[in-house]
Amino acid sequence: MRAFLTRLLVLLCLAAPVQAFETTATSAWVYDVNTSTVLMSKNADVPIPPASMSKLMTLYMVFEALEKGALKMDEAVPVSTRAWKMGGSKMFVEPSDTPTVEQLIKGIIVLSGNDACVVLAERLGGTEEAFARQMTERAKTLGLKHSVFRNSTGWPAEGHVMSAEDLGMLAMHIIRDFPQYYDDFSLTEFRYMDRVPSNRFNRNPLLKLDIGADGLKTGHTEEAGYGLVGSAVQDGRRVIFVISGLPSDTARAEESESIANWAFRQFSMETLVPAGETVLEAPVWLGARSRVGLTTKDGVNVLVPAGSQDQVKVEAVYDAPIPAPIAKGDPIGRLVVTMPGTQEAITPLLAAEDVPEAGFAGRMKGAVMRLGHKAVEAAGL
């Protein structure tokens, strides 16, 4: 049997060049979660001081400990002198306090409490330094390529860095891995002991806007400037965005709102292939049936840019004919979607049903057909 690479054009749809967004951030990364599409990348792989945005890694470690049973939400945790003396943004715990894990989590998310981070770091790592090493190792296993942690807070320290892409991917891990805890990121207010009544509001400016924002974390130091890791959902479509290096909290608020609006308005999500739908049928060699349906696991959704019309090409690529036996779910080929100005989107094509080998008569018929093809080739026809 000779297999031939088949490229079949299965669909044409309309697309357009998207209007580029020129961000003033020194680093930026914008990601469409539903279609796994990077919409913007500016210095996104450059390690930078992440400031309080690196608290997301501390929270990831805490959430993981909760799921493993190493922590409990109602557990009371002692406050060390070191934690109490932390500067910067605080939850304002005192050495005589025993806040619960739940209170400390909210103190980190809403109040960006450096003291709360140290309390939990010492609880999980023994010392903050040991916990920071654990953070670095866990980040590697999560695929964060440019993240090294020296502390649990994001306090300026030599070598404490993350990239914008790492911050965005970490946000996605939190959203996907711990949906049971993610609601806390949309809290706009949290009071702890009312020691400092004004210290109760979330610094995330997007939570005040009607754009579907539900997280995640701001950050600011003199060296890093103002930054934000944000996420929003509109019409079932989630976007994650990271910006850093803005000159003021006002600039951060305006830039993050503009990026969110751009990401939702300049792109629309289109379903090219619904989940479970057969894309096409491919020929089968020596099978009980002569053809097999090809489908995808979850369908094919793509972002189609808004604006003037252009072509989007969708091709099914596979070797044909496909030899039997074939099991449902076997990878057969791939569906390739190309649009101007974007990377190819590739989705595996899978067998939609079982196709057993043909019986004796069917195999004989196939052998006769094969001999016939060879005879034609030998004759040069």
C-alpha positions as CSV (number, residue, x, y, z in Angstrom):
1,M,0.0,0.0,0.0
2,R,1.3,3.5,-0.8
3,A,0.1,6.3,1.5
4,F,-0.5,9.7,0.1
5,L,-0.4,12.9,2.1
6,T,-3.8,14.5,1.7
7,R,-4.4,18.2,2.2
8,L,-8.1,18.9,1.9
9,L,-9.4,22.4,2.1
10,V,-12.5,22.0,4.3
11,L,-13.7,25.5,5.1
12,L,-13.3,29.1,4.2
13,C,-14.4,31.9,6.6
14,L,-13.9,35.6,6.9
15,A,-11.2,37.2,8.9
16,A,-9.3,40.6,9.0
17,P,-6.2,42.3,10.1
18,V,-6.6,43.3,13.8
19,Q,-5.8,46.8,14.9
20,A,-2.6,46.6,16.9
21,F,-2.5,47.9,20.4
22,E,0.6,50.0,21.3
23,T,0.9,49.6,25.0
24,T,2.9,52.0,27.1
25,A,3.9,49.2,29.5
26,T,7.5,48.1,29.4
27,S,6.3,44.4,29.6
28,A,3.0,43.1,28.5
29,W,1.3,39.7,27.8
30,V,-2.3,39.2,26.7
31,Y,-3.8,35.7,26.4
32,D,-7.2,34.3,25.3
33,V,-7.8,31.3,27.4
34,N,-10.6,29.7,25.4
35,T,-8.5,29.4,22.3
36,S,-5.0,29.4,23.8
37,T,-4.1,32.4,21.7
38,V,-1.4,35.0,22.6
39,L,-2.9,38.3,21.6
40,M,0.0,40.5,22.6
41,S,3.6,39.9,23.7
42,K,5.9,42.7,24.5
43,N,9.2,41.8,26.3
44,A,7.0,39.0,27.8
45,D,10.0,36.6,28.3
46,V,12.2,39.2,30.0
47,P,12.7,38.5,33.7
48,I,11.6,41.6,35.7
49,P,11.0,42.5,39.4
50,P,7.4,41.4,39.8
51,A,6.7,43.3,43.1
52,S,3.5,42.1,44.8
53,M,2.4,40.3,41.7
54,S,4.7,37.4,42.8
55,K,2.3,36.9,45.7
56,L,0.3,34.8,43.2
57,M,3.0,32.1,43.6
58,T,2.6,32.2,47.4
59,L,-1.1,31.8,47.0
60,Y,-0.7,28.9,44.6
61,M,1.4,27.1,47.2
62,V,-1.1,27.8,49.9
63,F,-4.0,26.6,47.7
64,E,-2.0,23.4,46.9
65,A,-1.4,22.8,50.6
66,L,-5.1,23.2,51.3
67,E,-5.9,20.6,48.7
68,K,-3.3,18.2,50.0
69,G,-4.6,18.6,53.6
70,A,-1.4,20.2,54.8
71,L,-3.5,23.3,55.7
72,K,-7.0,23.9,56.7
73,M,-9.0,27.1,56.2
74,D,-10.0,27.4,59.9
75,E,-6.5,26.7,61.2
76,A,-5.1,29.4,63.5
77,V,-1.6,30.4,62.6
78,P,0.8,32.2,65.0
79,V,2.4,35.5,64.0
80,S,6.2,35.8,64.3
81,T,8.0,39.0,65.1
82,R,9.5,39.0,61.7
83,A,6.0,38.9,60.0
84,W,4.7,41.6,62.3
85,K,7.7,43.9,61.5
86,M,7.2,43.6,57.7
87,G,6.9,47.0,55.9
88,G,5.0,48.0,52.8
89,S,1.4,46.9,52.3
90,K,0.1,45.1,55.4
91,M,-2.8,43.2,56.8
92,F,-1.7,44.6,60.2
93,V,-1.4,41.4,62.2
94,E,0.2,41.5,65.6
95,P,2.3,39.0,67.5
96,S,-0.6,38.2,69.9
97,D,-2.9,37.4,66.9
98,T,-3.7,33.9,65.6
99,P,-5.4,34.7,62.3
100,T,-7.0,31.8,60.4
101,V,-5.6,30.6,57.0
102,E,-8.8,31.9,55.4
103,Q,-8.2,35.4,56.9
104,L,-4.6,35.4,55.8
105,I,-5.5,34.4,52.2
106,K,-8.0,37.3,52.0
107,G,-5.3,39.5,53.6
108,I,-3.0,38.7,50.8
109,I,-5.5,39.0,47.9
110,V,-7.4,42.1,49.0
111,L,-4.9,43.9,51.2
112,S,-1.7,42.7,49.6
113,G,-0.4,41.9,53.1
114,N,3.3,41.3,53.2
115,D,2.9,40.3,56.9
116,A,0.2,37.7,55.9
117,C,2.6,36.2,53.3
118,V,5.3,35.8,55.8
119,V,3.0,34.1,58.3
120,L,1.9,31.5,55.8
121,A,5.4,31.1,54.4
122,E,6.8,30.3,57.8
123,R,3.9,27.9,58.5
124,L,4.5,25.9,55.3
125,G,8.3,26.3,54.9
126,G,9.6,26.7,58.4
127,T,11.4,29.9,57.3
128,E,10.5,32.3,54.6
129,E,13.8,31.6,52.8
130,A,13.0,27.8,52.7
131,F,9.6,28.6,51.4
132,A,11.0,30.8,48.7
133,R,13.2,27.9,47.5
134,Q,10.1,25.7,47.4
135,M,8.3,28.4,45.3
136,T,11.1,28.4,42.8
137,E,11.2,24.7,42.4
138,R,7.4,24.4,42.1
139,A,7.4,27.2,39.5
140,K,9.7,25.2,37.3
141,T,7.4,22.2,37.4
142,L,4.5,24.5,36.4
143,G,6.5,25.5,33.3
144,L,7.4,29.0,34.5
145,K,10.8,29.6,32.8
146,H,11.9,32.9,34.1
147,S,10.8,32.8,37.8
148,V,13.1,32.9,40.8
149,F,11.9,33.8,44.3
150,R,13.9,35.2,47.2
151,N,10.9,35.8,49.4
152,S,7.1,35.3,49.7
153,T,6.1,38.9,49.2
154,G,7.7,40.4,46.2
155,W,9.8,42.7,48.4
156,P,12.7,44.0,46.4
157,A,15.6,41.5,46.5
158,E,18.5,40.7,44.2
159,G,17.5,37.9,41.8
160,H,13.8,37.9,42.7
161,V,12.3,37.9,39.2
162,M,9.4,36.7,37.0
163,S,8.5,37.4,33.4
164,A,5.1,38.8,32.2
165,E,4.4,35.5,30.5
166,D,5.2,33.6,33.7
167,L,2.8,35.8,35.6
168,G,0.1,35.2,33.1
169,M,0.6,31.5,33.0
170,L,0.6,31.4,36.8
171,A,-2.7,33.2,36.7
172,M,-4.1,30.6,34.4
173,H,-2.9,27.8,36.6
174,I,-4.7,29.4,39.6
175,I,-7.9,29.8,37.7
176,R,-7.9,26.3,36.3
177,D,-6.4,24.4,39.2
178,F,-8.2,26.1,42.1
179,P,-11.6,27.4,40.9
180,Q,-12.9,26.7,44.5
181,Y,-10.7,29.5,45.8
182,Y,-10.7,31.9,42.9
183,D,-13.8,33.8,44.0
184,D,-11.8,35.6,46.6
185,F,-9.9,37.4,43.9
186,S,-13.0,39.4,43.1
187,L,-13.5,40.6,46.7
188,T,-13.4,44.4,46.7
189,E,-13.2,44.7,50.5
190,F,-11.9,42.8,53.5
191,R,-11.7,44.0,57.1
192,Y,-9.3,42.5,59.6
193,M,-9.8,43.5,63.2
194,D,-10.6,47.1,62.1
195,R,-7.2,48.2,63.4
196,V,-6.8,50.5,60.4
197,P,-10.3,51.1,59.1
198,S,-9.1,52.6,55.8
199,N,-7.0,49.4,55.1
200,R,-9.8,47.3,53.6
201,F,-10.1,47.9,49.9
202,N,-8.7,45.8,47.0
203,R,-6.2,47.8,44.9
204,N,-7.3,46.1,41.6
205,P,-8.8,49.0,39.6
206,L,-10.6,46.7,37.2
207,L,-12.9,45.4,39.9
208,K,-14.7,48.8,39.9
209,L,-15.5,48.6,36.2
210,D,-18.2,46.8,34.3
211,I,-15.9,44.7,32.1
212,G,-16.3,41.3,33.7
213,A,-13.0,41.5,35.7
214,D,-12.6,39.0,38.5
215,G,-8.9,39.1,39.5
216,L,-6.1,39.0,40.1
217,K,-3.2,41.1,41.6
218,T,-1.5,44.5,41.5
219,G,2.1,45.2,42.2
220,H,4.3,48.3,42.7
221,T,7.9,49.0,43.8
222,E,10.2,51.9,42.9
223,E,12.2,49.6,40.6
224,A,9.4,47.7,39.0
225,G,6.9,50.6,38.6
226,Y,3.2,49.8,38.6
227,G,1.9,46.5,37.3
228,L,-1.1,44.3,37.2
229,V,-2.1,40.7,36.5
230,G,-5.8,40.8,35.5
231,S,-8.4,38.6,34.1
232,A,-11.9,39.2,32.8
233,V,-14.8,37.2,31.3
234,Q,-17.3,38.4,28.7
235,D,-19.8,36.1,27.0
236,G,-18.0,33.1,28.3
237,R,-14.6,34.1,26.9
238,R,-11.8,34.6,29.4
239,V,-8.8,36.9,28.8
240,I,-5.7,37.1,31.0
241,F,-3.4,40.1,30.8
242,V,-0.2,41.3,32.4
243,I,1.3,44.7,32.3
244,S,4.3,46.1,34.2
245,G,6.5,49.2,34.3
246,L,3.7,51.9,34.3
247,P,4.6,55.2,35.9
248,S,1.6,55.6,38.2
249,D,-1.4,53.8,39.6
250,T,-3.6,56.0,37.3
251,A,-1.6,55.0,34.2
252,R,-1.9,51.3,35.4
253,A,-5.7,51.6,35.7
254,E,-6.1,53.3,32.3
255,E,-3.8,51.0,30.5
256,S,-5.3,47.8,31.9
257,E,-8.8,48.9,31.1
258,S,-7.8,49.8,27.5
259,I,-6.1,46.5,27.0
260,A,-9.1,44.5,28.3
261,N,-11.5,46.5,26.0
262,W,-9.1,45.9,23.0
263,A,-8.9,42.2,23.6
264,F,-12.6,41.8,23.7
265,R,-13.6,44.2,21.0
266,Q,-11.0,43.5,18.4
267,F,-11.5,39.8,18.4
268,S,-14.5,37.5,18.4
269,M,-14.5,33.8,19.1
270,E,-16.0,31.7,16.3
271,T,-16.8,28.0,16.4
272,L,-15.4,26.5,13.1
273,V,-16.1,22.9,14.2
274,P,-18.6,22.0,17.0
275,A,-17.4,19.4,19.5
276,G,-18.3,15.9,18.3
277,E,-19.1,16.9,14.7
278,T,-17.5,14.9,11.9
279,V,-15.2,17.1,9.9
280,L,-14.9,14.8,6.9
281,E,-14.6,11.1,5.9
282,A,-11.3,9.6,4.9
283,P,-10.7,6.4,2.8
284,V,-9.7,3.2,4.7
285,W,-7.4,0.4,3.5
286,L,-8.6,-3.2,4.0
287,G,-11.3,-2.2,6.5
288,A,-14.8,-3.5,7.1
289,R,-15.9,-0.1,5.9
290,S,-14.4,1.9,3.1
291,R,-14.3,5.2,4.9
292,V,-13.9,6.6,8.5
293,G,-15.2,9.8,9.9
294,L,-12.6,12.3,11.3
295,T,-13.5,14.5,14.3
296,T,-11.9,16.5,17.0
297,K,-12.0,16.1,20.8
298,D,-13.4,19.5,21.8
299,G,-14.2,21.1,18.5
300,V,-12.3,24.0,17.0
301,N,-12.7,27.6,18.3
302,V,-10.7,30.4,16.8
303,L,-10.4,34.1,17.3
304,V,-11.4,36.0,14.3
305,P,-10.1,39.6,14.2
306,A,-12.6,42.4,13.6
307,G,-12.3,44.8,10.7
308,S,-11.9,44.5,6.9
309,Q,-12.5,41.0,5.4
310,D,-9.8,38.5,4.5
311,Q,-9.6,34.8,4.2
312,V,-9.0,32.2,6.9
313,K,-7.9,28.8,5.5
314,V,-8.8,25.5,7.3
315,E,-7.2,22.3,6.0
316,A,-7.4,18.7,7.0
317,V,-4.0,17.0,6.6
318,Y,-3.6,13.2,6.9
319,D,-2.0,10.2,5.1
320,A,-4.5,8.3,3.0
321,P,-5.7,5.6,2.7
322,I,-5.8,4.8,6.5
323,P,-5.0,1.1,7.2
324,A,-7.4,-0.9,9.3
325,P,-8.0,-1.7,12.1
326,I,-8.8,1.7,13.4
327,A,-10.0,2.4,17.0
328,K,-12.3,5.3,17.9
329,G,-10.2,8.2,19.1
330,D,-7.0,7.1,17.2
331,P,-5.1,10.1,15.9
332,I,-5.4,10.2,12.1
333,G,-4.2,13.7,11.1
334,R,-4.5,17.3,12.0
335,L,-6.7,20.3,11.2
336,V,-4.7,23.4,10.4
337,V,-6.1,26.9,10.7
338,T,-4.2,29.8,9.2
339,M,-4.9,33.5,9.4
340,P,-2.8,36.4,8.2
341,G,-0.6,37.7,11.0
342,T,-1.1,34.8,13.4
343,Q,0.5,31.5,14.1
344,E,-1.1,28.3,12.7
345,A,-3.7,26.7,15.0
346,I,-3.4,23.0,14.9
347,T,-6.0,20.6,16.2
348,P,-5.6,16.7,16.1
349,L,-8.1,14.9,13.9
350,L,-9.3,11.7,15.6
351,A,-11.2,8.6,14.3
352,A,-14.9,9.1,15.0
353,E,-15.6,5.3,15.1
354,D,-14.1,1.8,15.1
355,V,-13.3,0.3,11.8
356,P,-12.2,-3.4,12.1
357,E,-10.2,-5.2,9.5
358,A,-12.1,-6.6,6.5
359,G,-13.0,-10.3,6.4
360,F,-11.2,-12.7,4.0
361,A,-13.2,-11.7,1.0
362,G,-12.6,-8.0,1.7
363,R,-8.9,-8.5,2.1
364,M,-8.8,-10.5,-1.2
365,K,-10.6,-7.7,-2.9
366,G,-8.2,-5.2,-1.6
367,A,-5.2,-7.3,-2.7
368,V,-6.7,-7.5,-6.2
369,M,-7.2,-3.8,-6.3
370,R,-3.6,-3.3,-5.1
371,L,-2.2,-5.6,-7.9
372,G,-4.3,-3.7,-10.4
373,H,-2.8,-0.4,-9.3
374,K,0.7,-1.9,-9.6
375,A,0.0,-3.1,-13.1
376,V,-1.2,0.3,-14.1
377,E,2.0,1.9,-12.6
378,A,4.2,-0.7,-14.4
379,A,2.5,0.1,-17.7
380,G,3.2,3.8,-17.2
381,L,-0.5,4.6,-17.4
